[in-house]
Amino acid sequence: MTDLVTADAVRRAARTIAGHVQRTPTVASAGLSALLGRPVALKLETLQDSGCFKPRGIVNKVLSLSEAERARGLLTVSGGNHGIAMAMIARRIGLAATIVMPAAAPERSKARVRADGAELIVAPDVAAAFAVADEQRSRGLTYIHAYDDPVIVAGHGTAGLEMAADAPGLTDVLVSIGGGALAAGVATALKAADPAIRVWGVETEGADAMTRALAAGAPVPIRPTSISSTLGAPVVSALTLAHAKALLEDVLVVSDAEAVAGTVALAEEARCWVEPAAGCLVPAARRVIERTGGTGTGGAGTGGAGTGGAGTLGLVLCGGNATLEQLAGWRERFGT
């Protein structure tokens, strides 16, 4: 049986990363509230220096390493955001880093990794990237997995810890799933704050490794095809699957076209620039509202279901590393 990350581990992580990672705001969005017909709070992980939530887990992990492990240099595989954050943190701490990315990773992500001084290795696809990383480990580099690590999960959970403190009326929270570490950590923190909060995972078609794992009862390898490359984990882990089974209400899957439409909605209605990996939360939120009847079962704060009204819907905006050119291309492709 896989042990779940504890709320105490998340609280320890919050102390560890303090001063190294932004404490991002959770803000009410009048525009999204009007669009969805329910109070909406947005956790703005897009404001991290890396443009995504990834520094939380990475800093927690790197600071847990021994001096010898750090001195050997860091190694990881990334579809984009994890690599950006790893390269940035390595530069700031003064460590060497090697990032392996699939060819389909955004060119802007590759450029940012190079700009931070990390060695970038480009592999044909995600599966090949992990194979290349295995070869690179023979050099003695210290490998940091993007999601199959309880220390990473605990670090990412600090976003949920902050959200619970800043938005006490939460009844339903939506979190994007790639490998599943963010959803695992956030759900751990939120459920500890209020067990009645429902946490929903969200994936896009072609990046639905968690949905397939839940159906099979075990991690199932997939070949990612979604435009949401930062959600394109080739397989979830036993660790993140265990958290999904124990803590998530459900995992919802939306189309790439819906994710792009959600990205546009967040820009127009909430003034938030996000990538489709976060835009997918908007169409998923509509499904949550349909399934819950617009009301929540928990949340002790003002506006919570305990006061007789619909509680606050929380969206964790995981990242904003997309270009205007990319968004224009996606809109043309999907007619959104």
Backbone torsions as a table, in degrees:
resi	resn	phi	psi	omega
1	MET	NA	133.4	-179.0
2	THR	-80.8	128.0	178.0
3	ASP	-74.1	137.8	177.6
4	LEU	-86.6	149.5	174.2
5	VAL	-66.3	140.3	-177.3
6	THR	-95.8	159.9	175.4
7	ALA	-62.9	-33.2	176.8
8	ASP	-62.7	-37.9	178.0
9	ALA	-64.6	-37.5	177.4
10	VAL	-66.8	-41.5	179.1
11	ARG	-65.4	-38.0	175.7
12	ARG	-64.1	-39.8	178.7
13	ALA	-62.3	-38.5	179.2
14	ALA	-60.6	-39.3	178.0
15	ARG	-69.3	-37.5	-178.2
16	THR	-65.9	-43.6	-173.4
17	ILE	-87.9	-7.9	-179.5
18	ALA	-56.8	130.8	-179.0
19	GLY	91.3	-13.7	179.4
20	HIS	-108.5	-21.7	-173.9
21	VAL	-131.4	144.4	179.2
22	GLN	-65.6	138.3	168.0
23	ARG	-90.3	96.9	-171.8
24	THR	-76.8	151.2	-178.9
25	PRO	-78.5	154.8	166.8
26	THR	-111.1	119.1	-172.0
27	VAL	-121.2	146.2	172.8
28	ALA	-75.1	140.2	179.0
29	SER	-117.5	106.4	178.4
30	ALA	-64.2	-37.5	-178.9
31	GLY	-65.3	-46.9	178.3
32	LEU	-68.5	-34.6	178.2
33	SER	-62.8	-41.4	178.2
34	ALA	-67.5	-39.8	-178.9
35	LEU	-65.3	-42.2	-174.0
36	LEU	-96.1	-14.3	179.0
37	GLY	75.0	25.8	179.9
38	ARG	-155.0	144.0	178.8
39	PRO	-55.0	133.9	-176.6
40	VAL	-126.6	133.5	174.4
41	ALA	-119.1	134.6	-176.8
42	LEU	-112.3	124.9	174.4
43	LYS	-90.5	112.5	-167.3
44	LEU	-90.9	69.9	175.4
45	GLU	-70.1	-11.0	173.6
46	THR	-62.8	-17.7	-178.2
47	LEU	-87.5	-3.0	172.2
48	GLN	-60.4	152.3	-179.0
49	ASP	-57.1	-30.4	179.1
50	SER	-85.5	-3.8	-177.7
51	GLY	78.9	11.0	-178.1
52	CYS	-158.2	171.5	-175.9
53	PHE	-74.1	-13.1	-167.1
54	LYS	-55.2	-33.0	-179.4
55	PRO	-58.0	-25.2	-177.8
56	ARG	-58.3	-55.5	-179.2
57	GLY	-72.1	-36.9	-177.6
58	ILE	-65.6	-45.8	179.0
59	VAL	-61.8	-44.1	179.0
60	ASN	-58.6	-40.1	-179.1
61	LYS	-71.9	-48.8	-176.4
62	VAL	-61.1	-40.1	-179.5
63	LEU	-72.8	-12.1	176.2
64	SER	-88.6	-10.9	-177.5
65	LEU	-76.7	154.3	173.8
66	SER	-74.8	164.7	177.7
67	GLU	-60.2	-38.2	179.9
68	ALA	-65.0	-40.7	179.2
69	GLU	-65.2	-39.5	178.4
70	ARG	-67.6	-40.5	-175.7
71	ALA	-64.3	-26.2	-179.6
72	ARG	-73.3	-15.0	-177.9
73	GLY	94.9	153.1	-175.5
74	LEU	-101.2	151.3	-179.8
75	LEU	-139.9	138.4	175.5
76	THR	-156.3	166.8	172.9
77	VAL	-113.1	139.3	-177.2
78	SER	-151.5	145.5	171.5
79	GLY	-89.4	-1.5	179.1
80	GLY	158.2	-76.8	-170.6
81	ASN	-68.4	-39.3	179.2
82	HIS	-62.5	-40.4	178.5
83	GLY	-66.5	-41.2	176.8
84	ILE	-57.5	-48.9	-177.5
85	ALA	-67.3	-40.3	-179.8
86	MET	-62.8	-45.5	179.9
87	ALA	-62.9	-41.4	-179.9
88	MET	-63.9	-46.1	-177.6
89	ILE	-68.1	-41.1	178.7
90	ALA	-59.8	-43.0	178.5
91	ARG	-62.0	-44.1	-176.6
92	ARG	-66.2	-36.5	-178.1
93	ILE	-86.3	-17.0	179.7
94	GLY	89.2	36.5	-179.0
95	LEU	-115.3	152.0	173.8
96	ALA	-79.2	145.7	179.5
97	ALA	-141.9	141.6	174.3
98	THR	-120.5	124.3	-177.6
99	ILE	-115.8	126.6	176.5
100	VAL	-105.8	124.3	-178.6
101	MET	-126.7	147.7	172.2
102	PRO	-71.5	156.1	-178.4
103	ALA	-59.2	-29.3	-177.6
104	ALA	-76.2	-6.6	178.0
105	ALA	-60.3	147.1	-178.3
106	PRO	-56.8	139.0	-179.8
107	GLU	-61.3	-33.6	178.5
108	ARG	-63.5	-37.2	178.1
109	SER	-65.6	-43.6	178.1
110	LYS	-60.9	-42.7	-179.2
111	ALA	-63.9	-38.5	-179.6
112	ARG	-69.1	-36.3	176.7
113	VAL	-62.3	-47.4	179.5
114	ARG	-63.0	-40.8	-177.3
115	ALA	-62.9	-28.9	178.4
116	ASP	-86.8	6.7	172.6
117	GLY	86.6	6.8	179.1
118	ALA	-80.9	154.0	172.6
119	GLU	-79.7	125.7	-179.7
120	LEU	-108.5	127.2	174.0
121	ILE	-116.8	124.8	-179.0
122	VAL	-102.9	124.6	179.9
123	ALA	-107.2	160.0	-177.1
124	PRO	-59.2	-39.6	-180.0
125	ASP	-152.0	-177.2	-175.3
126	VAL	-64.2	-44.5	-179.6
127	ALA	-60.6	-41.9	178.8
128	ALA	-66.2	-33.2	179.4
129	ALA	-62.3	-41.9	178.3
130	PHE	-67.8	-35.2	177.0
131	ALA	-65.4	-41.5	177.7
132	VAL	-62.8	-41.5	179.6
133	ALA	-61.9	-38.4	177.2
134	ASP	-60.9	-38.9	177.7
135	GLU	-65.9	-40.8	-177.8
136	GLN	-67.7	-27.0	-179.9
137	ARG	-64.3	-23.0	178.5
138	SER	-66.7	-15.5	175.9
139	ARG	-77.7	-5.5	-179.9
140	GLY	91.7	6.1	-180.0
141	LEU	-65.6	152.1	178.9
142	THR	-88.9	113.0	-175.2
143	TYR	-83.9	132.6	176.1
144	ILE	-119.4	113.0	-179.2
145	HIS	-77.2	141.8	-176.1
146	ALA	-67.4	-26.1	-176.0
147	TYR	-147.5	-18.7	-177.6
148	ASP	-89.9	63.8	-175.5
149	ASP	-160.9	120.5	-179.0
150	PRO	-62.3	-27.2	177.9
151	VAL	-70.0	-38.1	174.7
152	ILE	-65.0	-46.3	179.6
153	VAL	-57.7	-46.2	-179.4
154	ALA	-61.6	-40.7	178.7
155	GLY	-63.0	-45.4	178.5
156	HIS	-64.3	-29.4	179.7
157	GLY	-62.9	-18.5	179.2
158	THR	-63.1	-24.5	175.2
159	ALA	-63.7	-39.7	177.4
160	GLY	-69.3	-35.7	177.7
161	LEU	-60.2	-45.9	179.1
162	GLU	-66.3	-41.1	-178.2
163	MET	-63.1	-42.7	179.1
164	ALA	-61.9	-37.2	180.0
165	ALA	-71.9	-33.9	-173.2
166	ASP	-91.6	-18.5	-177.7
167	ALA	-134.2	76.1	-173.9
168	PRO	-67.6	-8.7	179.7
169	GLY	-93.9	11.6	-176.3
170	LEU	-61.5	134.3	172.3
171	THR	-120.8	-30.8	178.4
172	ASP	-137.8	132.5	180.0
173	VAL	-127.9	132.8	179.4
174	LEU	-108.7	133.7	-177.2
175	VAL	-134.4	131.4	177.5
176	SER	-68.8	150.8	179.0
177	ILE	-124.1	124.1	167.9
178	GLY	-108.7	-86.9	171.4
179	GLY	-84.6	-20.3	174.6
180	GLY	105.3	1.4	-177.4
181	ALA	-70.9	-38.0	179.5
182	LEU	-64.0	-49.0	179.7
183	ALA	-61.3	-39.9	179.8
184	ALA	-62.8	-47.6	-178.0
185	GLY	-68.7	-44.9	-179.7
186	VAL	-63.3	-43.5	179.2
187	ALA	-63.0	-39.0	177.5
188	THR	-58.5	-47.3	-178.5
189	ALA	-67.8	-44.8	-176.8
190	LEU	-68.1	-41.2	179.8
191	LYS	-66.9	-30.7	176.0
192	ALA	-70.2	-35.5	179.5
193	ALA	-72.1	-39.3	180.0
194	ASP	-158.1	103.7	-177.1
195	PRO	-59.2	-18.2	-178.1
196	ALA	-81.3	-13.5	177.2
197	ILE	-64.7	132.0	176.8
198	ARG	-95.5	128.9	179.9
199	VAL	-113.2	128.2	-175.6
200	TRP	-117.0	129.1	173.8
201	GLY	-85.9	152.5	-179.6
202	VAL	-135.6	132.4	175.8
203	GLU	-128.8	167.0	172.3
204	THR	-109.5	154.1	178.0
205	GLU	-60.1	131.5	-176.2
206	GLY	89.9	-1.7	173.0
207	ALA	-141.2	46.1	-170.9
208	ASP	-111.3	45.0	-177.3
209	ALA	-62.5	-35.4	-179.2
210	MET	-71.3	-41.4	178.5
211	THR	-59.1	-43.4	-179.8
212	ARG	-68.1	-36.8	178.5
213	ALA	-65.9	-41.6	178.8
214	LEU	-62.9	-39.6	179.7
215	ALA	-67.6	-36.7	-177.4
216	ALA	-86.2	-19.4	-177.0
217	GLY	82.1	9.3	-180.0
218	ALA	-163.2	157.3	178.2
219	PRO	-56.6	135.5	-178.9
220	VAL	-124.3	121.3	178.2
221	PRO	-63.7	139.2	176.3
222	ILE	-129.1	167.1	172.4
223	ARG	-110.8	101.5	-174.6
224	PRO	-60.7	136.6	178.2
225	THR	-130.2	-5.7	-176.9
226	SER	-68.4	150.8	173.0
227	ILE	-67.6	-19.1	177.3
228	SER	-78.1	74.8	-173.7
229	SER	-62.6	-28.3	-179.7
230	THR	-73.5	-10.5	173.0
231	LEU	-98.8	1.9	-169.1
232	GLY	-84.7	52.4	174.0
233	ALA	-68.0	136.5	-179.2
234	PRO	-73.9	-16.4	178.3
235	VAL	-167.8	143.7	172.5
236	VAL	-83.4	174.7	-179.5
237	SER	-107.9	165.3	175.3
238	ALA	-59.1	-34.3	-180.0
239	LEU	-64.4	-51.6	-176.9
240	THR	-72.9	-32.0	176.0
241	LEU	-63.9	-40.4	179.3
242	ALA	-61.8	-40.0	178.1
243	HIS	-67.0	-40.0	179.2
244	ALA	-62.4	-43.7	179.2
245	LYS	-62.5	-40.9	-173.0
246	ALA	-82.5	-31.5	-165.9
247	LEU	-120.1	-21.1	-176.3
248	LEU	-91.1	141.0	175.6
249	GLU	-65.0	-43.7	-179.7
250	ASP	-172.0	168.5	171.6
251	VAL	-118.5	122.5	-177.4
252	LEU	-101.5	140.6	-179.8
253	VAL	-117.2	126.4	179.1
254	VAL	-118.7	161.6	-179.5
255	SER	-78.5	162.4	174.9
256	ASP	-60.3	-39.6	179.5
257	ALA	-60.8	-42.2	177.9
258	GLU	-65.1	-38.7	179.4
259	ALA	-63.9	-39.5	177.8
260	VAL	-66.7	-42.5	177.0
261	ALA	-61.1	-37.8	176.8
262	GLY	-66.7	-36.6	176.3
263	THR	-61.1	-43.3	178.2
264	VAL	-65.2	-42.4	179.9
265	ALA	-61.2	-40.9	179.0
266	LEU	-66.3	-34.6	177.9
267	ALA	-69.7	-44.5	-174.2
268	GLU	-80.0	-38.7	-173.5
269	GLU	-96.5	-28.2	-177.1
270	ALA	-115.5	-2.5	-178.7
271	ARG	58.8	35.7	-179.5
272	CYS	-117.1	126.4	177.0
273	TRP	-91.5	116.4	-178.6
274	VAL	-133.4	168.4	173.1
275	GLU	-95.5	166.1	-179.3
276	PRO	-57.7	-24.6	177.3
277	ALA	-61.9	-23.3	173.5
278	ALA	-101.7	-32.9	178.7
279	GLY	-59.5	-27.3	-179.8
280	CYS	-62.3	-18.5	-178.3
281	LEU	-68.4	-28.4	-176.8
282	VAL	-67.4	-53.2	176.5
283	PRO	-63.2	-33.0	176.9
284	ALA	-65.7	-35.3	178.7
285	ALA	-61.7	-37.3	177.6
286	ARG	-61.7	-38.7	179.1
287	ARG	-68.7	-38.9	177.7
288	VAL	-61.4	-43.7	179.9
289	ILE	-63.0	-41.2	177.9
290	GLU	-61.9	-41.0	-176.2
291	ARG	-76.0	-28.1	-177.8
292	THR	-100.0	-1.1	179.9
293	GLY	71.9	17.5	178.2
294	GLY	81.9	3.8	179.5
295	THR	-125.2	164.8	179.0
296	GLY	-115.5	167.9	179.6
297	THR	-106.8	-3.6	-176.1
298	GLY	-141.7	-163.0	178.3
299	GLY	91.4	111.7	-174.0
300	ALA	-90.9	-9.7	-172.9
301	GLY	-84.5	-177.6	179.3
302	THR	-59.6	130.9	-179.8
303	GLY	88.7	-5.5	179.9
304	GLY	-70.7	166.2	-177.6
305	ALA	-63.4	-24.4	179.8
306	GLY	-65.6	-17.2	178.5
307	THR	-92.4	-1.0	177.6
308	GLY	100.0	-5.5	179.4
309	GLY	-113.2	176.6	177.0
310	ALA	-69.7	130.9	-179.0
311	GLY	-77.5	175.7	-176.7
312	THR	-77.9	134.7	176.0
313	LEU	-94.0	124.4	-178.2
314	GLY	-105.2	134.7	176.3
315	LEU	-120.7	123.8	177.0
316	VAL	-90.7	104.0	-178.5
317	LEU	-80.5	96.5	-166.5
318	CYS	-71.4	-29.7	-178.1
319	GLY	-167.6	156.6	-179.6
320	GLY	-132.0	30.3	-177.0
321	ASN	-89.8	67.6	174.2
322	ALA	-130.7	151.3	179.6
323	THR	-98.7	161.2	176.5
324	LEU	-61.3	-37.2	179.0
325	GLU	-63.3	-42.0	177.7
326	GLN	-61.6	-47.0	-178.3
327	LEU	-62.1	-41.3	178.4
328	ALA	-62.1	-40.1	178.7
329	GLY	-66.1	-41.1	178.5
330	TRP	-65.5	-40.7	-179.9
331	ARG	-64.6	-39.6	178.3
332	GLU	-66.6	-40.2	-178.0
333	ARG	-65.3	-41.5	-174.6
334	PHE	-102.4	-3.9	177.7
335	GLY	67.2	34.3	-178.4
336	THR	-95.6	NA	NA
